[in-house]
Amino acid sequence: MSDQSYESLLLNRKNTSKTLDETIERCIGEFGWAQLLQSVLVSLSWVFDAQQTFISVFTDTHAVNEWSLQKQGVSSVLSGLPASSFFIGCLIGGLVLSTLADTKLGRKNMLVFSCLVMSVAGTITSISTNIWIYSFLRFLSGFGRATIGTCALVLSTELVGNQWRGQVGIIGFVCFTIGFLSLPIIAFLNKESSWRVLYLWTCLPTILYSILVHFLVCESPRWLYVRGNKEEFVSTLKSITTRSSLTLSFFGSFFEFEDQEHDNNSNESSTINLYSAIKMLIEKKWAFRRLISVMLVGFGIGMVYYGMPLGVGNLPFNLYLSVTLNALSELPASIVTFFLIGKLTRKKSLLVFAMLSGICSIGCVLVQNDDFKVLQMGFELFSFFSACTCFNVLLIYTVELFPTCVRNSAVSMVRQALVLGGAISPMLVAFGRKNRWFSYGVFGICIAICGLFVLCLPETKGRTLSDTMDEEEYKESVFVC
């Protein structure tokens, strides 16, 4: 293809995609009750995600004691095996399942599948008979859980217009906080019962939730359009808007353009094969550079975000109170992001909060005297608050950095980087019981260094979402120029 033809193709794609985006904005730009209910229902999955992510804080110690591992002369580090198994399951599940939401299953079906696998595995966990079966079931639970947050975030933000994208994304983070906060409450109310009861209380409602999502939630209209499901694309838009004029003929010019482009350009098919999304991200230099940068940032954030709640037992504070305070510190992080996401630049926000989190985490090491335990807890809480804010902004930032055709896969890869940091943190927490430099010190240094990679990324505040790689590549070339 000649340079002139390629530029013409890019211009046609840009103009058509922009017009389509404007049309979708006219249809769903006004935030109505249908979109609110859909967004809330999808975001509720974060509640169950949070419960299974941090349930180890209350269950693993009791399970280890029940199986008398210490009396058997087993290393105390083995107590971190179930939590690490969960995060390793998240890593592998993310790699195996990440592109299915972009290709075969879609956002909605992937969300239902993930919730079911996580909840069924969690229910069976309640009848574990030894540490190995327990760890394996935690691995399966993590495997299923891997794509819940990703699918929920991408689906909820693709159901609304650009104006409400950031705010809707925060609904999921608030739900995650509610799920995290519910854990110490449920654990305290059942403190006289077996740790197994906690799994039943958190997993059985998730199974019911999965059924509700299957029947009540709509698929992403943007994903349906990219996949060529024209009738479903139109019917989905009609179900979440009050406009009555939406028909196939209303979008006829866009569909005709896509059909013509498919015929004229045999090298680019509108049908995305399994795992081709990852291939597309790797082949494009700008996309690969973005992906590596956000994953490195995510790794540092994940180490603090998942490690801090697991490590509060190493501080001279009541466990139930410490976990509750950590859960509560997510609320101001979500509120700050909710009200300021429209004003905050993504790069500066991530950089500032990553540095603050790192400094405060190291502060937990420097203040060793138990006479200053309130100050220690203050450093821990502010470090976790900053990491939570980074976590929220990073996921919204990643949604904006990548086009629809690979967005879910890109967000999934970033989630895997976050989880990789989380997979390492339980072992660091175990070593940190004797020397906090191995836990809080490593946490602080890692998030501060990884946060610097945000400088390699473009700013996306105020930009519209792209649907194709060519459209985003055009924006990249404009940005570079």
N, C-alpha and C positions, 0 to 999 in steps of 0.2 A: 504494500500500500504506500503511495507517495506521501510526502510530508504534507502537501496541500490537502489531499484526501483525508489524511489522519486528522489534521486541524479542523477540517470541515465536520468530520464525525464527532470530534470532541465538542465543537460548537453546537451541533444539532443535539447531542446528548445533554449538554449543559442547559440549552434553552428548553428542551422538552422536559427534562427532569425538574427544572425550576418551575415550569408551568404546572406539572403534575403535583409538585410539592405545594404550590400555591392553591391548587384545587383541593387537595386533601386538607390543607389548612382551613379552607372555607367550609369544608364539611365537618371537621372535628375540632377546629380552632377554638370555638366557644365551649368552655368546659361545662358540660351538662350533667344531669343526674345519672344518666346511663354510663357515662365515662367514669364518674366518681365511684359508682358501685362496682364497676369492672375493676378499676384500679385498686380499690380497697380489698376486694375478694382475692385478687392475684397477690397483693402484698401480704396478705395474712400468712402466706407460706413461710415468710421470714420468721414468724413466731415459732413455728415448729423447727425450723432450721436452727435458730438460736438455742432452743432447748436441747437438741441433740449435740450441738457443738460444745456446750459447756456443762453438760450433765455429768461429765467425768469428775468435775470438782467435788461432787457430793457422792458419787457411786463407787469410784475406783478404789478409794481407800478402804471403804467398808467391805468391798468384794475381796480385796487382798487379805484383809484381816480374817474374813470368813474362811478362806482357803489356807490360812496359817503359813504364808510363804516365809515369813521371818523365822518361824520355828524350824522350817526345812533348810535353813541356811542359804536361801536364795538371796541374791543381791537386791538391795532396796531399789536399784535402778529399774528392776523389772516392774515395779509399780507404775512406771510411766509407759509400759508397753501398750495397754489398751488405748490410752489417749493418742499415742503415736500411731497405732494401727488405724485409728479413725482417720487421722489426717493423711496417712499414706493411702487409705482407701479413697479419700477425696482427690488426691493427686491422680491416681490411676483412673478413677471414675471420670475425672475431668478430661483426661487425655482420650479415653475411649468414647465418651458420650458427647464431648463438647460440640462437635459439628452436626450432630443429629438435629439440633434445633434450627440450624441454618439450612439443612438439606431435607432429610426424609420425614421427620416427625413434626417439625414446627415448634414454636414456643410453647403453646398450650399443652400438646400431648407429651412433650418432654417434661414439663412441670408435673403433670399427673404421674407419669412413670417414675420420676425421681422421688416424689413424695411417698408413693406406694412402696418402693424398694426400701427407702429409709425407715418407714414406719413398721413394715412387716419384720425387717431385720431387728429393729429395736424391740418389738414385742417378743420375738423369740429369745432375745438377749436375757430377758427376765428369768429364763429357765436354764441359764448356763450352769455348768457343774464344775468347771475349773478355769484357770486363767487363760489357757490356750483357746478353748472354745469361746470364752468371753471376748478375747482379743480378736478372734476371727470374725465374730458377729459384729463387733465394733467396726472392723474393716469393711464389712458388707454395708453397714449403715452409712459409713462415710462415702463408700462407692456410689450409693444411691443419692446421697445428699449433695454430691459434687456440683450439680447443675441447677439446684433449686434457686439460689439467689440470683444467678445469672439469668435464667429464664424469666423469673419474676420481674427483675429490673428491666430487661429489654422489652418484655411484653407490655408492661404497664406504661413505659415511656413511649412505645410505638402506638398506643391506643389514644394518645392525646396530641394536641398541637405543640409547636415549639415553645409557646409562651408558658406552658404548664409542665414542660418536660422535667425541669429540675425539681419542682415542688412535688410532683407525683413520685419521682424517684425517692424523695425523702420519706414518703409514706412507708415504704418498705423498711427503711432504716429505723423508723419509729416502731414498727411492728417487731423488728429484731430486738429492739430494746425491751419491748413488752415481754417477749419470749424469754429473754435473759433475766429480766426482773422477776418473772413468775417462778423461776427455778428455786431461789432460796425460800420463797413462800411455800411452794409445794413441798420442798425438802423439810422445812421446819414443821409443817403440819403433819408430816409423816415420819418424823425423826424417831418415833418409837417402832416404826414398821421396818421391814426389810428394804434394802436398797433396790430390790427387784420391783417393788411397787411403784417406784419413781418412773421406771421405764413404761409401765402400763399406763400411768396417768398422762404421760406425754405422747405416747405412740398411738394409742387407740383413737383419740380425737383426730389425729393426722389422717388415718384411713378414711374416716367420715369426710374430712375436708377434701381429700382427693376425689371422692365421688361427686361432691358439689361442684368442684372446678370443672370436671368433665362435662357436666350438663349445663352449667350456667355461664361459663367464660367464653368469650369470643377469641378467635385467632387474630394475630396481628395483621391488619390490612396491608401494611407495607410488605410483610413476608409473603402474603398471598399474591400480591402484585408481582414481586420479583420472581416467584415460582410460576407465574402464568396462570394462576387460578382466578380467572376473570370474574366468573359468576359469584364465587365466594367473596372475592374482593369487594364487589359492589354490595352484596347482601350484608357483609359485615359493616361497611360504612353506613348503610341504611339503618342498621340496628343500633348504632351509637350516635346518630344525628337526627335532627328533626326535619332535615331537608327531604322533601318527597319527590324531587325531580331526579334522583340518582338512578340511572339505568345504564345498561351496557353502552347504549348510544351516546350517553352523556360523556363517557370516557373513550369514545370510539377513536378519536384522533391519536390518543396515546397508544392504544393497542395496535393501530395500523402502523405507527412508527416503529414499534418494537418488532412486529412481524417483518417489516421491510428491512430493518437493520439485521435481523437474524438471517434473512435470505442473502443479503449483500456481503455479510461478513462471516464466512464459514469458520474463522478461527476463534470466534467468541460465541459460545452457545449460551442461551438464556437458561438452560437446564444445568443446575449445579450438581455434580456427582458427589458421592460420599467422600469426605475429607479433602475435596478440592478447595474448600474454603481455606484450610491451612496452607495448601500449596500456593494459593493466590497471595496469601499474606507473606509467604517466604520469597516468592518470585519478584514481587515489587519491592524495590530497595527502600522507598519511602515508608511503605507499610511495615517492612521487617524492622527498620530502624525504630519506628514508633513502638512496635510490639515489644522489642527487647528493652527499650527504655522504660515503658510503663510496667513491664514485668519485674525489672530490677527495683523500681520504686515500690511495687507491690510486695516484693519479698521482704524488704525492710519493715514496711508497715505491718505485714502479717505476723512477723516475729513478735512485735510488741502487742499488737491487737489480740492475738490468741494467747501469747505468753503471760501477759500481765495478770489476767484473771486466774490462770493456773498457778501462778506464783505467789498469790496473796497469802497462802498458808505459811510461807517463809517469813512473813512479817509478824511482829508481836501484836496481832489484832484478832478479834473474834471472827471466825470463818464466815458465819452467816452474815454478819454486819459488813465484812469486807466485800463479799460478793455482791451484796445489796448495793453498797456504795458504788462499786464499779458499774453495776447495771444502771444505776441512777445517773452516773456521769455520762452515759450514752445519750440521755435525753437532751441535755444542753448542747451536745455535739450535733444532734439531729436538728434541734431548733435553730442553732446558729447557721447550719447549712441550709435549712428550709428558707429562712428569711433573707439570707445573704447570697444564695447561689446565683441569683440574677445580677448581683453587683460584684461578686468576687471574681477576680481573674484566677483561672485554674492553676497556672504555674506558680504564681506568688503564694497562693493559699497553701498549696502542697509543700512548698519549700519552707515557709515560715512554721507551719504546724509540725513538720517533720523535725526541724531543728529544736523546737520547744520540747517535743516528746523525748528526743535524745538527751537533752540537757537534764530534764527532770528524772529520766530513768537512771542516769548516772548519779543524780542526787540521792537516789535511794541507797546507793552503795556508799557514798561519802558520809551520810548521816547514819552511823552504825549504832550509836548509843540509844538504848531502849528508853532512856529518859526523854528522848525526842521522838517517840513513836508517832505522835500526831503529825509531826513534820514529815516523817517518813511516809505516812499514809497520804499526806497532802501531795508530796512529790509523785507517788504512785498514781494517784487519782488524776492529777493534771497531765501526767505522761499518757495515761490511758485515754483521757478526754481528747488530747491532741491527736493520738493515733486514730481514735474513732472518727474525728473530723477529717483526717487524711483519707481514711477508708471510704467515707461517704463521697468526698470530692473526687477521689481517684476513679470510682466506678462510674460516676456521671461523666467525668472527663473521658474515660475510655469509650463510653457510648457515643460521644461526640467526635472522637478521633477516627472512627472506622465506619464505612458505609454499610447499608442494610445487608448486602449479600454476604458479608463476613462478620457482621457486628457481634452476633452471639458467640461465634468462635473466638473472636478477639477478647471479649469480656471473659469468656471461660478461661482462656490462657492466663489472663491477669489474675483471675480467681485462683488458678493453680499456683501462681507465684505467691499469692497471699497465703495459701494453704501450706506451701512448702516451708515458708517461715514458721507457720504454726506447727508443722510436723517436727521441726527441730526443737521448738521451744519446750516440750515436756521433758526432754532429756536435759536441757540446760537448767530447767527448774530443779530437777533432781540433783544435779551437781551443785546448784546454787544454794542448797540447804546448808552447806558448810562454808561456802564463799560466794557472796552475792555478785562478785565480778563475773562469775560464770553465767549468771542469769541477767540481772538488771544491767550490769556493765556491758555485756555483749549486746543486749537489746538496744541500749542507747547508742552505742557506736554504730551498729548496723543500720538503724533507721536514719541516722544523720548522714552517713555516707551514701546510702541508697537514694535518699531524698534529692541528692544533687543531680541525679540523672534526669530529673524533670526539666532541667535546662536544655536538654536535647529535643524537647517536644514543642510543637507549635501551640499558640494560644487558640482556644475554640470558643471563648465567651461570645455569645451573640450570633454564632454561625448556625445556619440551617443544617439539618442532617442530610447526608448524601445517601443515595441508594446504590450506586454502582462504583466500581473501582476507578473507571475513567473519569467520572465526575469528581471524585475526591482527589484524583491525580491532577486534574485541572486546577483545583483549589490549591493543591500543594505547590504547583508551578507558579501560581499567582503569588502565594505566600513567600516563596523563595525569591522571586523577582522583587 
